């Protein structure tokens, strides 16, 4: 699995789970989920240093 596929994995899993087939809708869902997941990861990584 390439790094880009790993980065997009949460959004792809969510899109597959919701059975989204339309390319535009899938892109929007993938973008939303990836932003939420990776922002949460970033906050949890930085939080102990604050």
C-alpha positions in Angstrom: 0.0 0.0 0.0 1.4 3.3 -1.0 1.5 6.3 1.4 -1.2 8.2 -0.6 -3.5 5.1 -0.4 -2.9 4.9 3.3 -3.7 8.7 3.7 -6.9 8.3 1.7 -8.0 5.1 3.4 -10.4 6.5 6.1 -12.4 8.3 3.4 -12.4 5.4 1.1 -13.6 3.1 3.9 -16.4 5.5 4.8 -17.5 5.9 1.2 -17.5 2.2 0.7 -19.5 1.7 3.9 -22.1 4.2 2.7 -22.2 2.7 -0.8 -21.4 6.0 -2.5 -20.8 5.4 -6.2 -21.0 8.9 -7.8 -17.4 10.2 -8.2 -18.2 13.7 -7.1 -20.1 12.6 -4.0 -17.4 10.1 -3.2 -14.7 12.8 -3.4 -16.6 15.1 -1.1 -17.2 12.4 1.5 -13.6 11.2 1.3 -12.4 14.8 1.8 -14.7 15.4 4.8 -13.8 12.1 6.5 -10.0 12.5 5.8 -10.0 16.0 7.2 -11.8 14.9 10.4 -9.6 11.8 10.9 -6.2 13.4 10.2 -7.0 16.6 12.2 -7.9 14.4 15.1 -4.7 12.5 14.8 -2.7 15.7 14.6 -4.4 17.2 17.7 -3.8 14.0 19.7 -0.2 13.9 18.7 0.5 17.6 19.6 -1.7 17.7 22.7 0.9 16.1 25.1 3.4 18.8 24.2 1.1 21.7 25.2 
